[in-house]
Amino acid sequence: MAGNSDKNKFNTRGLRKTKRDSDLLLSTEGLVKIYEERRVVDGIDVEVKEKEIVGLLGPNGAGKTTSFYMIVGLVRPDAGEVLFGSRNVTLMPMHLRARLGIGYLPQEESIFRKLTVYENIMAVLETMNFGRSEMIDRCHALMKRFGIDKLANNRAITLSGGEKRRLTIARSLVSNPKLLMLDEPFSGVDPIAVGEIQEIVSQLREEGLSILITDHNVRETLGIVDRAYMIYEGKVLTQGTRDELVNNPEARKFYLGDHFRM
C-alpha cells in the first residue's frame, strides 16, 4: 500500500502541480493494484492526448478494468500516479475529479428508470449551479444533440438499449467534461445502436473531448479509437493504432487470435 511518503506528495486538497506536455490531458505512471498478494495491475502507464480516443483492451482478468477504475477514481492504487492536466489526482475522490473535467459513463445502467428522458437530464442539471431557465435550455440542447428530444416525455424504462445509452451519454456531458471515460459502451446494444454510438463518440472528439474506452467488444472498440493499449497479466502487452495492433504477433497470440479480422 502507498505509505505516508506518498501522501506527503500532495497538499491538503490532494493536488500537485506537475510539468506536462502541452497536448497531454491524462496519464498514469506505474499504476499498481494488489489483491490478496497478487499484482492484478503491475506498473501500467497510459496516456490520452487532447481530442484523442484511446482504448483499454485485454482478456478477462488482465487488469484493464481495474486500471480503468483507478483512473476514474473507483479504486485506489497501491502505487503509481494518475495525472490530469497539470494535476495529480491519484488520491482525489470521483466528485472532485468530475469538477476538474473527468466525466464517467458506467457499464451498469445509471439512469432513473421511472423518470422521463427530460427528468433524467434535469435531475443531473439540478445538482449544478445553473438558473432554472438555463437548466431547461441545456436539457433541451442535450436531448436534441443526441436525438432523444422526441422521447422527452417517455419513461426511461421504455427506451431501447441504444436510446438508454444515448441518454446516459447526454447525462454524463452535463458537467462539460474534458475527458469522458466510457465503461463498456457497446455492451447490450444492437448492431445499429453500436454504429450510432461510434458516430456519437467520433463527434464528441471533433467537438474537443478526449475519450478513454474499455470494452470487451474488440472490433467495435478498435473501429473507433485512435490508439489502444492491450493489457495482459497486469502489464501493457503492446499499444498502437488499430492496424498496428491487429498485425501485432503478440496481440494475436495472447488476445486477438490468429483468425481475428476487422
Backbone torsions as a table, in degrees:
resi	resn	phi	psi	omega
1	MET	NA	151.7	178.1
2	ALA	-64.8	131.4	-176.7
3	GLY	-90.2	-171.3	-178.5
4	ASN	-64.1	-30.1	179.7
5	SER	-61.8	-33.7	177.4
6	ASP	-68.3	-41.6	-177.5
7	LYS	-65.1	-30.1	-177.8
8	ASN	-69.6	-12.3	177.5
9	LYS	-69.9	-20.5	-170.4
10	PHE	-105.0	147.2	172.6
11	ASN	-83.5	-172.7	-173.2
12	THR	-65.9	-16.7	178.9
13	ARG	-97.8	3.1	179.0
14	GLY	75.9	23.0	-176.5
15	LEU	-120.7	146.3	174.2
16	ARG	-144.5	131.1	177.9
17	LYS	-68.5	137.0	-178.8
18	THR	-139.5	136.4	179.2
19	LYS	-68.0	132.1	-173.2
20	ARG	-134.3	153.0	168.7
21	ASP	-64.1	147.1	-171.4
22	SER	-62.7	-32.3	-177.2
23	ASP	-103.0	7.6	-178.9
24	LEU	-91.6	116.4	-176.7
25	LEU	-92.2	-44.0	-176.4
26	LEU	-135.5	141.2	171.3
27	SER	-151.4	153.8	170.8
28	THR	-118.9	149.2	-179.4
29	GLU	-130.5	106.6	174.0
30	GLY	63.2	41.0	-179.7
31	LEU	-63.9	133.6	179.2
32	VAL	-133.8	137.1	171.8
33	LYS	-137.4	129.7	-177.4
34	ILE	-117.9	127.1	174.1
35	TYR	-122.7	120.5	177.9
36	GLU	51.4	48.9	176.7
37	GLU	67.9	9.5	176.8
38	ARG	-108.6	129.2	178.3
39	ARG	-81.8	93.3	-179.9
40	VAL	-75.0	-25.5	170.1
41	VAL	-128.7	127.1	-169.8
42	ASP	-132.1	72.7	174.3
43	GLY	87.5	48.2	-177.4
44	ILE	-81.8	127.1	173.1
45	ASP	-116.4	122.2	-179.0
46	VAL	-133.3	143.7	176.3
47	GLU	-131.0	141.8	173.1
48	VAL	-131.3	122.8	179.2
49	LYS	-91.7	170.1	177.5
50	GLU	-62.8	139.4	178.7
51	LYS	56.1	43.0	179.9
52	GLU	-129.1	141.6	174.6
53	ILE	-105.8	121.4	-176.0
54	VAL	-125.0	139.1	179.2
55	GLY	-109.4	148.6	169.6
56	LEU	-114.6	113.8	-175.8
57	LEU	-123.5	160.6	177.3
58	GLY	158.2	160.9	-179.8
59	PRO	-69.7	167.6	176.4
60	ASN	-57.3	135.8	178.9
61	GLY	82.3	4.5	-177.1
62	ALA	-77.2	-23.1	-178.4
63	GLY	108.5	2.4	-177.1
64	LYS	-69.0	-41.8	-179.1
65	THR	-67.8	-40.7	177.0
66	THR	-62.8	-40.9	177.0
67	SER	-61.0	-44.9	179.3
68	PHE	-60.1	-44.2	-178.5
69	TYR	-68.3	-30.6	175.6
70	MET	-69.0	-35.9	179.2
71	ILE	-68.6	-41.6	-176.9
72	VAL	-78.2	-21.1	177.7
73	GLY	106.1	8.0	178.5
74	LEU	-80.3	-26.5	-179.7
75	VAL	-127.8	135.8	179.6
76	ARG	-90.8	127.6	-179.9
77	PRO	-70.5	152.0	174.5
78	ASP	-84.8	-20.1	174.9
79	ALA	-159.0	162.3	179.1
80	GLY	95.5	177.8	-175.3
81	GLU	-135.8	151.8	170.7
82	VAL	-117.5	121.6	-176.9
83	LEU	-116.4	131.2	179.7
84	PHE	-127.4	114.4	-173.0
85	GLY	59.6	-124.4	179.2
86	SER	-99.7	15.7	-175.3
87	ARG	-114.3	141.1	168.8
88	ASN	-91.5	113.9	-174.3
89	VAL	-110.7	15.7	-173.4
90	THR	-53.2	-41.6	-176.7
91	LEU	-99.7	7.4	-173.6
92	MET	-85.0	133.4	177.0
93	PRO	-67.5	162.6	-173.5
94	MET	-58.2	-41.2	-174.5
95	HIS	-66.9	-29.3	176.1
96	LEU	-77.3	-34.5	174.2
97	ARG	-62.7	-38.2	178.6
98	ALA	-62.5	-38.4	179.4
99	ARG	-65.8	-31.2	177.7
100	LEU	-75.2	-22.0	178.1
101	GLY	125.0	20.7	176.4
102	ILE	-102.2	109.7	176.9
103	GLY	-94.6	152.7	-175.0
104	TYR	-138.7	127.9	175.5
105	LEU	-114.7	104.8	-175.0
106	PRO	-73.1	161.7	178.3
107	GLN	-69.0	-43.3	-178.1
108	GLU	-73.3	154.5	-178.6
109	GLU	-62.1	122.3	-174.7
110	SER	-115.0	13.6	178.8
111	ILE	-95.6	161.4	176.1
112	PHE	-87.1	109.6	-169.3
113	ARG	-65.0	-31.4	-176.5
114	LYS	-89.6	-6.9	177.2
115	LEU	-91.8	157.5	176.3
116	THR	-75.2	169.9	176.4
117	VAL	-57.1	-47.7	179.3
118	TYR	-58.7	-46.3	-177.7
119	GLU	-66.7	-34.2	178.9
120	ASN	-62.2	-44.5	-179.7
121	ILE	-72.3	-40.7	179.1
122	MET	-62.6	-33.1	-179.9
123	ALA	-60.8	-35.2	177.3
124	VAL	-77.5	-42.6	-179.9
125	LEU	-59.7	-32.6	-178.1
126	GLU	-69.8	-12.1	175.3
127	THR	-87.7	-5.6	-178.6
128	MET	-99.5	169.4	-178.4
129	ASN	-92.5	62.9	178.0
130	PHE	-116.0	150.2	171.3
131	GLY	-73.2	164.6	-175.4
132	ARG	-59.5	-45.9	-177.7
133	SER	-65.7	-37.3	178.6
134	GLU	-68.1	-38.1	177.1
135	MET	-60.5	-44.5	-179.7
136	ILE	-63.9	-43.6	179.1
137	ASP	-62.2	-44.7	179.7
138	ARG	-64.4	-39.0	179.5
139	CYS	-62.2	-48.1	179.8
140	HIS	-64.9	-36.8	179.1
141	ALA	-64.8	-41.7	179.3
142	LEU	-67.5	-41.2	178.6
143	MET	-62.3	-43.2	179.5
144	LYS	-66.7	-40.7	-178.5
145	ARG	-58.6	-35.8	-176.4
146	PHE	-107.8	16.5	173.3
147	GLY	65.3	30.6	179.1
148	ILE	-119.5	15.0	-179.2
149	ASP	-65.8	-32.5	178.4
150	LYS	-74.7	-10.0	178.9
151	LEU	-103.1	12.2	-171.8
152	ALA	-51.9	-38.5	-175.7
153	ASN	-97.8	6.0	177.6
154	ASN	-84.9	138.1	175.9
155	ARG	-70.0	144.6	-175.6
156	ALA	-59.8	-30.2	-178.5
157	ILE	-64.1	-20.7	-178.0
158	THR	-90.1	-5.3	-174.9
159	LEU	-78.1	154.3	173.0
160	SER	-75.0	171.1	179.7
161	GLY	-59.3	-42.9	179.3
162	GLY	-66.8	-38.8	178.7
163	GLU	-66.2	-40.1	176.8
164	LYS	-62.7	-39.8	-179.6
165	ARG	-65.7	-40.3	178.3
166	ARG	-65.2	-38.3	176.7
167	LEU	-64.1	-42.2	179.9
168	THR	-63.3	-41.4	177.5
169	ILE	-63.4	-42.9	178.6
170	ALA	-58.6	-44.3	179.2
171	ARG	-62.9	-37.1	-177.6
172	SER	-71.6	-16.0	-178.8
173	LEU	-96.6	1.1	-179.6
174	VAL	-57.2	-37.1	-176.1
175	SER	-86.4	6.6	179.8
176	ASN	54.3	58.8	-177.8
177	PRO	-70.6	158.7	172.8
178	LYS	-91.4	-31.2	179.0
179	LEU	-125.3	130.2	176.5
180	LEU	-113.9	123.7	-179.7
181	MET	-103.9	119.7	-174.3
182	LEU	-110.1	118.2	-180.0
183	ASP	-100.8	108.4	179.8
184	GLU	52.8	55.4	-177.6
185	PRO	-67.9	-20.9	-177.8
186	PHE	-96.7	3.6	-178.5
187	SER	-75.7	130.6	173.2
188	GLY	75.0	19.4	177.6
189	VAL	-121.2	152.3	-177.3
190	ASP	-77.6	166.8	-176.5
191	PRO	-56.1	-37.7	178.9
192	ILE	-64.7	-43.0	179.7
193	ALA	-66.0	-33.4	176.6
194	VAL	-58.4	-46.6	178.1
195	GLY	-61.3	-39.7	179.0
196	GLU	-64.2	-41.8	179.8
197	ILE	-66.5	-39.9	176.7
198	GLN	-60.0	-41.5	177.9
199	GLU	-64.3	-41.3	179.1
200	ILE	-62.5	-45.2	-179.1
201	VAL	-62.6	-42.6	177.8
202	SER	-61.9	-41.6	-179.9
203	GLN	-65.6	-38.7	178.3
204	LEU	-62.3	-39.5	176.8
205	ARG	-63.7	-41.5	178.2
206	GLU	-63.5	-28.9	179.6
207	GLU	-83.0	-0.9	173.3
208	GLY	111.9	-2.0	-179.6
209	LEU	-81.6	150.4	166.7
210	SER	-101.2	148.1	-174.2
211	ILE	-137.5	132.5	174.4
212	LEU	-117.2	124.0	-175.0
213	ILE	-119.5	135.9	164.2
214	THR	-122.6	132.8	-175.7
215	ASP	-161.0	146.4	175.7
216	HIS	-81.2	-14.5	178.6
217	ASN	-83.0	92.7	-168.9
218	VAL	-66.8	-48.4	-177.5
219	ARG	-61.0	-45.4	-178.6
220	GLU	-62.6	-38.7	-179.3
221	THR	-72.3	-47.6	179.4
222	LEU	-64.1	-24.6	179.5
223	GLY	-72.0	-9.6	-174.6
224	ILE	-123.4	-20.6	-172.6
225	VAL	-83.4	156.2	169.8
226	ASP	-81.9	-38.6	177.9
227	ARG	-145.4	162.9	174.4
228	ALA	-147.4	151.9	173.3
229	TYR	-106.5	135.0	173.8
230	MET	-104.9	118.7	-177.7
231	ILE	-98.6	134.1	179.1
232	TYR	-145.8	125.4	-179.7
233	GLU	51.7	43.4	173.1
234	GLY	81.0	2.5	-178.9
235	LYS	-127.4	162.2	173.4
236	VAL	-76.7	111.5	178.8
237	LEU	-71.5	-46.7	178.0
238	THR	-164.8	167.8	176.8
239	GLN	-149.1	160.5	177.8
240	GLY	157.7	-170.1	176.4
241	THR	-73.1	172.4	178.9
242	ARG	-54.7	-50.8	-176.7
243	ASP	-64.5	-37.8	179.2
244	GLU	-64.1	-40.6	-179.2
245	LEU	-72.1	-42.6	-178.9
246	VAL	-61.6	-31.6	-177.9
247	ASN	-98.8	7.2	-179.3
248	ASN	-84.4	122.4	-177.1
249	PRO	-58.6	-39.5	-179.5
250	GLU	-68.2	-39.8	178.4
251	ALA	-62.1	-39.5	178.7
252	ARG	-70.2	-39.7	-176.6
253	LYS	-66.7	-44.1	-171.0
254	PHE	-99.4	-12.8	-175.5
255	TYR	-143.5	-57.2	-171.8
256	LEU	-73.3	-37.3	-175.3
257	GLY	90.5	156.5	-175.9
258	ASP	-67.4	-25.5	-174.3
259	HIS	-97.9	8.1	-178.4
260	PHE	-66.9	133.9	175.7
261	ARG	-138.0	146.6	175.0
262	MET	-81.8	NA	NA
